[in-house]
Amino acid sequence: MSHFNLRPYQTQCIDDLLVRFREYSRLLAVLPTGAGKTIVFAALAHRLQPVRTLVLAHRDELIRQAADKIARSTGLVAEVEKAEETAGMDAPVVVASVQTLARERRLHRWPRGHFGLVVVDEAHHILADSYQNVLGHFDGSAKVLGVTTITTEPDEAALELIDRLANEYQINIAIHNHPAPSHYWSPDVVLKAIEGRSKRIGACADTGHWVRSGLDPLECLKKLEGRILWSHFKDLKEKKKDSHDVPWGTGVSNAKALLVEMHRQGLKGCIIVEYEHNWENSMPEIAQCAAFFQKVMSEICPAKKAVE
């Protein structure tokens, strides 16, 4: 039994996956930002017990987040396989760095039939050689679930295919900027990557990560004018790489000017409160962010009621 109460759409997604796995060995689950993709594959791993699950990710933060959420939401032991950390062979769930597991010595430690389910977090990276090497090792012996969101950081080699599929299925794809040295840390890199491509491929403007990268978020917004699809909006305590969130309007990110600029550009997409500090007790601070947004919008559009 899950320790978390799943939302109806999460339960439906898991049920659908289990049905489809009777017919197909590889599936892709696409969920919007905030839909709880980690909770979904954690609950799926729990439902499939005693089958062992391998979760592949490419960044330390994703690995730690997945291991923590799997343990907290299901009670399953999730051990990490990364660099000097070695997971036990009896672990019901292993969360692995794909860079580590792609090494021959680390990969062949795991028998081909050891895992019954392999989950690829942020599956838009799956074309990379490291992922293909690992998946090839378990091919035929495990079900594979790719999990991704419509906010993404794709390998540039995949952009041509993504461009075609975005147009074919009329889905918008927003490229997200994690801090340097992440590939898309600068708006200049994003603009070069999407040059000449469909307007359905644009930017997810993460204002806090720009500050962490030493960039001026207001200038970044201006550079991306016309290509911003939505935003992960943050205000930070300090202009430092390890700085944390604070309620909007109380930090160094010039939050009011950013909202004014988004309004000037006519942004139609979502402005998402991505508040990652004080995780267990953040609702009062999130409420402060919402109140700040309402105040700024009422000043910008005095004749209109600000939209929540």
C-alpha positions as CSV (number, residue, x, y, z in Angstrom):
1,M,0.0,0.0,0.0
2,S,1.4,3.4,-1.0
3,H,2.2,5.8,2.0
4,F,0.8,8.6,-0.2
5,N,-2.7,9.0,-1.4
6,L,-2.5,8.9,-5.2
7,R,-4.5,11.4,-7.2
8,P,-7.1,9.8,-9.5
9,Y,-5.2,10.6,-12.7
10,Q,-2.0,9.0,-11.2
11,T,-3.9,5.8,-10.4
12,Q,-5.4,5.8,-13.9
13,C,-2.0,6.2,-15.4
14,I,-0.6,3.2,-13.4
15,D,-3.6,1.1,-14.3
16,D,-3.2,1.9,-18.0
17,L,0.5,1.1,-17.9
18,L,-0.1,-2.3,-16.3
19,V,-2.7,-3.1,-19.0
20,R,-0.4,-1.9,-21.9
21,F,2.6,-3.9,-20.5
22,R,0.6,-7.0,-21.3
23,E,1.0,-6.2,-24.9
24,Y,4.2,-4.0,-25.2
25,S,7.6,-4.3,-23.5
26,R,8.5,-0.6,-23.8
27,L,6.2,2.3,-22.9
28,L,6.4,6.1,-22.6
29,A,4.5,8.1,-20.0
30,V,4.3,11.8,-20.6
31,L,3.1,13.9,-17.7
32,P,2.9,17.7,-17.4
33,T,5.1,19.5,-14.9
34,G,3.8,19.0,-11.3
35,A,1.8,15.9,-12.1
36,G,4.1,13.7,-9.9
37,K,6.0,11.5,-12.4
38,T,8.3,10.2,-9.6
39,I,5.3,9.3,-7.5
40,V,3.8,7.5,-10.5
41,F,6.8,5.2,-11.2
42,A,7.4,4.7,-7.5
43,A,3.8,3.4,-7.1
44,L,4.2,1.3,-10.2
45,A,7.3,-0.3,-8.7
46,H,5.4,-1.0,-5.6
47,R,2.5,-2.6,-7.5
48,L,4.9,-4.9,-9.4
49,Q,6.6,-6.3,-6.2
50,P,8.4,-8.7,-5.8
51,V,9.7,-7.7,-9.3
52,R,12.9,-5.6,-8.9
53,T,13.0,-2.1,-10.4
54,L,15.9,-0.2,-11.8
55,V,15.6,3.6,-12.2
56,L,18.0,5.4,-14.5
57,A,18.7,9.2,-14.2
58,H,21.5,11.4,-15.4
59,R,21.8,14.0,-12.6
60,D,22.6,13.7,-8.9
61,E,19.6,15.7,-7.9
62,L,17.2,13.4,-9.8
63,I,18.8,10.3,-8.3
64,R,18.5,11.6,-4.8
65,Q,15.0,12.9,-5.3
66,A,13.8,9.6,-6.8
67,A,15.4,7.4,-4.0
68,D,13.9,9.7,-1.4
69,K,10.4,9.8,-2.9
70,I,10.3,6.1,-3.5
71,A,11.2,5.3,0.1
72,R,8.8,7.9,1.5
73,S,5.8,7.2,-0.8
74,T,6.0,3.4,-0.8
75,G,8.2,2.2,2.0
76,L,10.4,0.3,-0.4
77,V,14.1,0.4,0.1
78,A,15.7,2.3,-2.8
79,E,19.5,2.0,-2.9
80,V,21.8,4.2,-5.0
81,E,24.3,3.0,-7.6
82,K,26.5,6.0,-8.4
83,A,30.3,6.6,-8.4
84,E,31.6,5.1,-5.1
85,E,28.0,4.2,-3.9
86,T,27.1,0.6,-4.6
87,A,23.6,-0.8,-4.3
88,G,22.9,-4.2,-2.8
89,M,21.9,-7.1,-5.0
90,D,18.8,-7.6,-2.8
91,A,17.5,-4.0,-3.0
92,P,13.9,-4.0,-4.4
93,V,14.6,-0.7,-6.1
94,V,18.0,0.6,-7.4
95,V,18.3,4.2,-8.5
96,A,21.4,4.5,-10.7
97,S,23.4,7.1,-12.4
98,V,23.4,6.2,-16.1
99,Q,27.0,7.4,-16.4
100,T,28.1,5.0,-13.7
101,L,26.0,2.0,-14.9
102,A,27.1,2.4,-18.5
103,R,30.7,1.4,-17.4
104,E,31.2,-2.2,-18.4
105,R,32.4,-3.3,-14.9
106,R,29.4,-1.8,-13.1
107,L,26.8,-2.9,-15.7
108,H,27.9,-6.5,-15.8
109,R,27.7,-6.8,-12.1
110,W,23.9,-7.0,-12.6
111,P,22.7,-10.2,-14.3
112,R,20.6,-9.7,-17.4
113,G,17.4,-10.9,-15.8
114,H,17.9,-9.2,-12.4
115,F,15.4,-6.4,-13.0
116,G,11.8,-6.8,-14.2
117,L,11.2,-3.1,-14.7
118,V,13.6,-0.4,-15.9
119,V,12.4,3.2,-15.5
120,V,14.2,5.9,-17.5
121,D,13.6,9.2,-15.8
122,E,13.6,12.2,-18.2
123,A,13.4,9.8,-21.1
124,H,14.0,12.5,-23.7
125,H,17.7,11.6,-23.1
126,I,17.2,8.0,-24.1
127,L,18.9,8.3,-27.5
128,A,22.3,9.0,-25.7
129,D,24.8,6.1,-26.1
130,S,25.0,5.6,-22.3
131,Y,21.3,4.9,-22.0
132,Q,21.3,2.7,-25.1
133,N,24.2,0.7,-23.7
134,V,22.4,0.0,-20.4
135,L,19.0,-0.7,-22.0
136,G,20.7,-3.1,-24.4
137,H,22.1,-5.1,-21.5
138,F,18.6,-5.7,-20.1
139,D,16.9,-6.0,-23.5
140,G,14.3,-8.8,-23.6
141,S,14.4,-9.4,-19.8
142,A,12.8,-6.3,-18.4
143,K,9.8,-4.0,-19.2
144,V,11.0,-0.5,-20.0
145,L,9.1,2.6,-18.9
146,G,10.3,6.0,-20.2
147,V,9.0,8.9,-18.1
148,T,9.2,12.5,-19.2
149,T,7.4,15.8,-18.9
150,I,6.6,18.4,-21.6
151,T,9.1,20.6,-19.9
152,T,12.4,19.1,-21.0
153,E,16.1,19.3,-21.6
154,P,16.6,17.2,-24.7
155,D,19.8,16.1,-26.3
156,E,20.2,18.4,-29.4
157,A,20.5,15.3,-31.5
158,A,16.8,14.5,-30.7
159,L,15.5,18.0,-31.6
160,E,14.7,17.2,-35.2
161,L,12.5,14.2,-34.1
162,I,10.9,16.3,-31.3
163,D,10.2,19.1,-33.8
164,R,8.4,16.7,-36.1
165,L,6.4,15.0,-33.3
166,A,5.4,18.3,-31.7
167,N,3.9,19.5,-35.0
168,E,2.3,16.1,-35.7
169,Y,0.6,15.9,-32.3
170,Q,0.2,19.6,-31.7
171,I,2.1,19.5,-28.4
172,N,4.2,22.4,-27.1
173,I,7.7,21.5,-25.8
174,A,9.5,23.9,-23.5
175,I,13.3,23.6,-23.0
176,H,14.2,24.2,-19.4
177,N,17.4,25.8,-18.1
178,H,19.2,24.3,-15.1
179,P,22.2,26.2,-13.8
180,A,25.6,26.1,-15.5
181,P,27.2,23.8,-16.4
182,S,23.9,22.3,-17.6
183,H,23.7,22.4,-21.4
184,Y,20.8,24.9,-21.7
185,W,21.9,27.2,-18.8
186,S,22.0,30.3,-21.1
187,P,19.2,31.7,-23.2
188,D,21.7,32.0,-26.0
189,V,22.1,28.2,-26.1
190,V,18.4,27.8,-26.1
191,L,17.9,30.3,-28.9
192,K,20.5,28.6,-31.1
193,A,19.0,25.1,-30.5
194,I,15.5,26.2,-31.5
195,E,16.5,28.5,-34.4
196,G,14.5,27.6,-37.5
197,R,12.3,25.2,-35.6
198,S,8.6,25.1,-35.0
199,K,7.1,27.7,-32.7
200,R,5.8,24.7,-30.7
201,I,9.4,24.4,-29.3
202,G,10.3,27.2,-27.0
203,A,11.6,28.0,-23.5
204,C,10.6,27.2,-20.0
205,A,12.1,30.3,-18.3
206,D,13.5,29.2,-14.9
207,T,14.2,32.6,-13.4
208,G,16.0,31.3,-10.3
209,H,18.4,29.1,-12.2
210,W,19.4,32.1,-14.3
211,V,20.4,33.9,-11.0
212,R,22.3,30.8,-9.9
213,S,24.2,30.9,-13.2
214,G,25.2,34.5,-12.6
215,L,22.8,35.8,-15.3
216,D,20.3,38.7,-15.1
217,P,16.9,37.1,-15.4
218,L,15.3,40.2,-16.8
219,E,17.8,40.4,-19.7
220,C,17.3,36.6,-20.2
221,L,13.5,37.1,-20.6
222,K,14.1,39.9,-23.1
223,K,16.4,37.7,-25.2
224,L,13.8,35.0,-25.3
225,E,10.9,37.2,-26.3
226,G,8.4,35.4,-28.5
227,R,9.8,31.9,-27.6
228,I,8.8,31.6,-23.9
229,L,6.1,29.0,-23.5
230,W,5.9,29.1,-19.6
231,S,8.0,29.8,-16.6
232,H,9.3,28.1,-13.4
233,F,9.3,31.3,-11.4
234,K,11.6,31.7,-8.4
235,D,12.9,34.5,-6.2
236,L,16.3,33.7,-4.5
237,K,17.8,34.9,-1.2
238,E,21.2,35.6,-2.7
239,K,23.0,35.7,-6.1
240,K,24.8,32.4,-5.4
241,K,24.7,29.0,-7.0
242,D,23.5,27.3,-3.8
243,S,21.0,30.0,-2.9
244,H,17.5,28.9,-1.9
245,D,14.0,30.2,-2.7
246,V,12.3,33.0,-0.7
247,P,8.8,34.4,-1.1
248,W,8.4,36.3,-4.3
249,G,9.3,40.0,-3.9
250,T,11.6,39.5,-0.9
251,G,14.8,38.3,-2.7
252,V,17.4,39.4,-5.3
253,S,15.7,38.3,-8.5
254,N,13.8,41.5,-9.2
255,A,10.5,39.6,-9.2
256,K,8.2,42.5,-9.9
257,A,10.2,43.6,-13.0
258,L,10.2,40.0,-14.2
259,L,6.4,39.8,-14.0
260,V,6.0,43.1,-15.6
261,E,8.2,42.0,-18.5
262,M,6.3,38.7,-18.9
263,H,3.0,40.8,-19.1
264,R,4.6,43.1,-21.6
265,Q,5.5,40.2,-23.8
266,G,2.0,38.8,-23.6
267,L,3.0,35.5,-22.1
268,K,0.1,33.1,-22.5
269,G,1.6,30.1,-20.7
270,C,1.7,29.1,-17.0
271,I,3.8,30.9,-14.4
272,I,4.6,28.0,-12.0
273,V,5.5,28.5,-8.3
274,E,8.4,26.1,-8.1
275,Y,9.2,26.5,-4.5
276,E,11.9,24.0,-3.4
277,H,13.0,25.4,0.0
278,N,11.4,24.4,3.3
279,W,9.9,21.5,1.4
280,E,7.7,20.0,4.1
281,N,6.3,23.3,5.4
282,S,6.3,25.6,2.4
283,M,2.6,26.3,1.9
284,P,2.6,29.6,3.9
285,E,5.5,30.9,1.7
286,I,3.8,29.7,-1.4
287,A,0.8,31.7,-0.3
288,Q,3.0,34.7,0.0
289,C,4.1,34.2,-3.6
290,A,0.5,34.0,-4.8
291,A,-0.3,37.2,-2.9
292,F,2.6,39.0,-4.4
293,F,1.6,37.9,-7.9
294,Q,-2.0,39.1,-7.3
295,K,-0.7,42.5,-6.0
296,V,1.6,43.0,-9.0
297,M,-1.1,42.0,-11.5
298,S,-3.6,44.4,-9.9
299,E,-1.0,47.2,-10.4
300,I,-0.3,46.2,-14.0
301,C,-4.0,45.7,-14.9
302,P,-6.0,47.9,-12.5
303,A,-9.1,47.6,-14.6
304,K,-9.0,43.8,-14.5
305,K,-9.0,41.2,-11.7
306,A,-5.7,39.4,-11.4
307,V,-6.0,35.8,-12.5
308,E,-4.9,33.2,-9.9
